Every structure is written in structure tokens, then in C-alpha cells.
């Protein structure tokens, strides 16, 4: 095989790899059988309430995992999550093991730990960009309430990049519903 033919074959293979891509999209709509989301009144909702740690989503994701995503604490022991705020730019969150046993508490500061966007409190859970290979990833949780006071968490994961000449994209959106819990 001549050198020119070899270069042509290699170029064709590289172009074919570059045109191929991996795309994964899983965007679920808000479940029709759940109570409707409360209409946004301003950029930030009032999340004040007490919610069950276990909810409805088709997965086993607890509410506490959105509060403490990188903890080694056994989150299955949490029974309810108490939220106050936002009040003066602060959201106070308490993880409760029983009626009065506080396992952990956190304060989120607006524009540091969360942001308000179109009637949701938005938590950035993970995010990074790696220049080589060119790849970026982000994961966030959007918290709001339903008209009957339940807590709704919409999670979104997005990743995109190019690895060995092959572009890839991932977008996953899921909904989680946490009912009101007795104090």
C-alpha cells in the first residue's frame, strides 16, 4: 500500500470516529398524578416545612442525600428533614432521626450555597471541567413546593466532552416528591 493511500485510510477512519458520537438523554416530565407545583411568586420559594426523608421517585434517593451529598453518615437513619427559609438569604436545614433528635444541621447562604431561579432554590451538587480530555460535568437539585405543601426536587445531570476524537453528551432529569412530615 502506498503512503498516500495509508494516509487516506487513516484520515477516513479519524473523520468517521469524529462524526460518531455518544448521546444519552433521559428527561422525564413532571408526573401527572402528583400535586401541581406551586406557581412561582418571585425568584425564590418559601421552603419552610418538615418533610419525610423517603419520598416518591421510582428510586431510593432520600431527601437527606441532597442536603449532605458527600457524607459518610448513615442517611437511612434520618426520618425527616426540617427546612426554614429562605429568610434574609439563609436556608436552615435540620436532619432529624426521631421526633427531637437532630442528627445534623446546615445553613445555606444565598449566592454561596444556593441560588434562586424561577421559583426554585437551586443547589449545585457537583461540577468540574477537565481540559484534557475536554470534558465537563454538572449536577444540580432544584427544590420547590407543590400546592399542597409537599417538597419537590428536580435533579439534573449534564456532561459533555470529547474523548479520543469521539464527542459525547449526557443529560438526565429526574423528579422526586417528599411528603409533609409531622413535627
Secondary structure, DSSP 8 states (H G I E B T S, - for coil): --HHHHHHHHHHHHHHHHH-EEEEEEE----TTS--B----SSS----EEEESS-BSSS---THHHHSTT--S-GGG--EEEEEEEETTEEEEEEESSSS-EEEEEEEEBTTTBEEETTEEEEEEEEEEETTTEEEEEEEEEEEEBTTS-EEEEEEEEEEEEETTEEEEEEEEEEEEE-B---
